[in-house]
Amino acid sequence: MQAASVVYAVGPSLQKIHSDNPEALAVEENGKAEDIEAASSIRTSLMGPFAGLGDSILMVLPKTIFGAIAAY
């Protein structure tokens, strides 16, 4: 479910960056075995840090803002 929103958000930028080489956007579909493995390992290694950022933004930030407003 999150993959669709990430592709929707990042897709236009990637298309603009790689407009001269459309094959760069389809590494997993057209790539060799080592390219597919590299893309998969990058995606897997970034799951933890991005999950931590998302958790801190979505869980901590609103409580802090509303607490500051309520204390004012």
PyRosetta script that sets phi, psi and omega in degrees:
from pyrosetta import init, pose_from_sequence

init()
pose = pose_from_sequence("MQAASVVYAVGPSLQKIHSDNPEALAVEENGKAEDIEAASSIRTSLMGPFAGLGDSILMVLPKTIFGAIAAY")
pose.set_psi(1, -37.6)
pose.set_omega(1, 179.4)
pose.set_phi(2, -75.4)
pose.set_psi(2, -26.4)
pose.set_omega(2, -178.1)
pose.set_phi(3, -61.9)
pose.set_psi(3, -37.6)
pose.set_omega(3, 180.0)
pose.set_phi(4, -64.4)
pose.set_psi(4, -40.6)
pose.set_omega(4, -179.9)
pose.set_phi(5, -70.9)
pose.set_psi(5, -34.6)
pose.set_omega(5, 177.5)
pose.set_phi(6, -66.4)
pose.set_psi(6, -44.8)
pose.set_omega(6, 178.8)
pose.set_phi(7, -64.0)
pose.set_psi(7, -38.6)
pose.set_omega(7, 178.6)
pose.set_phi(8, -65.2)
pose.set_psi(8, -37.0)
pose.set_omega(8, -177.8)
pose.set_phi(9, -79.4)
pose.set_psi(9, -40.0)
pose.set_omega(9, -173.1)
pose.set_phi(10, -95.4)
pose.set_psi(10, -20.6)
pose.set_omega(10, -175.6)
pose.set_phi(11, -54.5)
pose.set_psi(11, -50.3)
pose.set_omega(11, -180.0)
pose.set_phi(12, -60.4)
pose.set_psi(12, -37.3)
pose.set_omega(12, 178.4)
pose.set_phi(13, -65.8)
pose.set_psi(13, -43.7)
pose.set_omega(13, 179.4)
pose.set_phi(14, -65.0)
pose.set_psi(14, -38.0)
pose.set_omega(14, 177.8)
pose.set_phi(15, -65.1)
pose.set_psi(15, -35.9)
pose.set_omega(15, 178.8)
pose.set_phi(16, -70.6)
pose.set_psi(16, -40.6)
pose.set_omega(16, -179.6)
pose.set_phi(17, -67.5)
pose.set_psi(17, -44.1)
pose.set_omega(17, -174.7)
pose.set_phi(18, -104.8)
pose.set_psi(18, 35.7)
pose.set_omega(18, -177.3)
pose.set_phi(19, -66.4)
pose.set_psi(19, -29.2)
pose.set_omega(19, 179.8)
pose.set_phi(20, -82.4)
pose.set_psi(20, -15.3)
pose.set_omega(20, -178.6)
pose.set_phi(21, -134.1)
pose.set_psi(21, 82.9)
pose.set_omega(21, -176.8)
pose.set_phi(22, -66.7)
pose.set_psi(22, -17.1)
pose.set_omega(22, 179.5)
pose.set_phi(23, -71.9)
pose.set_psi(23, -18.0)
pose.set_omega(23, 179.8)
pose.set_phi(24, -68.5)
pose.set_psi(24, -23.5)
pose.set_omega(24, -179.4)
pose.set_phi(25, -83.1)
pose.set_psi(25, -14.8)
pose.set_omega(25, -176.8)
pose.set_phi(26, -118.8)
pose.set_psi(26, 55.0)
pose.set_omega(26, -177.1)
pose.set_phi(27, -64.5)
pose.set_psi(27, -43.9)
pose.set_omega(27, -175.8)
pose.set_phi(28, -73.1)
pose.set_psi(28, -26.3)
pose.set_omega(28, 179.8)
pose.set_phi(29, -81.4)
pose.set_psi(29, -40.7)
pose.set_omega(29, -172.6)
pose.set_phi(30, -109.9)
pose.set_psi(30, -4.5)
pose.set_omega(30, -171.3)
pose.set_phi(31, -81.7)
pose.set_psi(31, 170.9)
pose.set_omega(31, 175.3)
pose.set_phi(32, -80.8)
pose.set_psi(32, 175.0)
pose.set_omega(32, -176.2)
pose.set_phi(33, -61.2)
pose.set_psi(33, -41.1)
pose.set_omega(33, -179.5)
pose.set_phi(34, -70.0)
pose.set_psi(34, -30.6)
pose.set_omega(34, 175.8)
pose.set_phi(35, -67.9)
pose.set_psi(35, -42.3)
pose.set_omega(35, 179.0)
pose.set_phi(36, -64.0)
pose.set_psi(36, -42.4)
pose.set_omega(36, 179.3)
pose.set_phi(37, -65.7)
pose.set_psi(37, -39.3)
pose.set_omega(37, 179.0)
pose.set_phi(38, -65.5)
pose.set_psi(38, -43.9)
pose.set_omega(38, 178.8)
pose.set_phi(39, -63.7)
pose.set_psi(39, -40.9)
pose.set_omega(39, 178.8)
pose.set_phi(40, -66.2)
pose.set_psi(40, -40.5)
pose.set_omega(40, -179.2)
pose.set_phi(41, -70.1)
pose.set_psi(41, -36.2)
pose.set_omega(41, 176.3)
pose.set_phi(42, -64.1)
pose.set_psi(42, -45.8)
pose.set_omega(42, -179.7)
pose.set_phi(43, -62.7)
pose.set_psi(43, -41.9)
pose.set_omega(43, 179.8)
pose.set_phi(44, -68.0)
pose.set_psi(44, -38.4)
pose.set_omega(44, -178.6)
pose.set_phi(45, -72.0)
pose.set_psi(45, -23.2)
pose.set_omega(45, 179.5)
pose.set_phi(46, -89.7)
pose.set_psi(46, -7.3)
pose.set_omega(46, -179.3)
pose.set_phi(47, -62.3)
pose.set_psi(47, -45.3)
pose.set_omega(47, -177.4)
pose.set_phi(48, -63.7)
pose.set_psi(48, -52.8)
pose.set_omega(48, 179.4)
pose.set_phi(49, -61.7)
pose.set_psi(49, -40.2)
pose.set_omega(49, 179.4)
pose.set_phi(50, -69.6)
pose.set_psi(50, -33.8)
pose.set_omega(50, 176.4)
pose.set_phi(51, -65.8)
pose.set_psi(51, -39.8)
pose.set_omega(51, 177.6)
pose.set_phi(52, -64.3)
pose.set_psi(52, -40.4)
pose.set_omega(52, 177.2)
pose.set_phi(53, -65.1)
pose.set_psi(53, -44.8)
pose.set_omega(53, 179.8)
pose.set_phi(54, -63.6)
pose.set_psi(54, -41.4)
pose.set_omega(54, 179.2)
pose.set_phi(55, -63.9)
pose.set_psi(55, -43.8)
pose.set_omega(55, -178.0)
pose.set_phi(56, -68.2)
pose.set_psi(56, -36.7)
pose.set_omega(56, -179.4)
pose.set_phi(57, -72.2)
pose.set_psi(57, -45.4)
pose.set_omega(57, -174.6)
pose.set_phi(58, -80.0)
pose.set_psi(58, -26.3)
pose.set_omega(58, -176.0)
pose.set_phi(59, -101.4)
pose.set_psi(59, -37.7)
pose.set_omega(59, -173.4)
pose.set_phi(60, -93.6)
pose.set_psi(60, -42.9)
pose.set_omega(60, -173.2)
pose.set_phi(61, -61.2)
pose.set_psi(61, -48.1)
pose.set_omega(61, 179.8)
pose.set_phi(62, -61.5)
pose.set_psi(62, -39.6)
pose.set_omega(62, 179.1)
pose.set_phi(63, -63.5)
pose.set_psi(63, -38.6)
pose.set_omega(63, 178.7)
pose.set_phi(64, -66.5)
pose.set_psi(64, -44.1)
pose.set_omega(64, -179.4)
pose.set_phi(65, -65.5)
pose.set_psi(65, -48.0)
pose.set_omega(65, -178.9)
pose.set_phi(66, -66.8)
pose.set_psi(66, -34.0)
pose.set_omega(66, 175.9)
pose.set_phi(67, -65.3)
pose.set_psi(67, -40.8)
pose.set_omega(67, 177.8)
pose.set_phi(68, -66.0)
pose.set_psi(68, -39.4)
pose.set_omega(68, 178.3)
pose.set_phi(69, -67.1)
pose.set_psi(69, -41.9)
pose.set_omega(69, 179.9)
pose.set_phi(70, -66.6)
pose.set_psi(70, -33.4)
pose.set_omega(70, -178.8)
pose.set_phi(71, -76.6)
pose.set_psi(71, -20.1)
pose.set_omega(71, -178.2)
pose.set_phi(72, -71.1)
pose.dump_pdb("model.pdb")
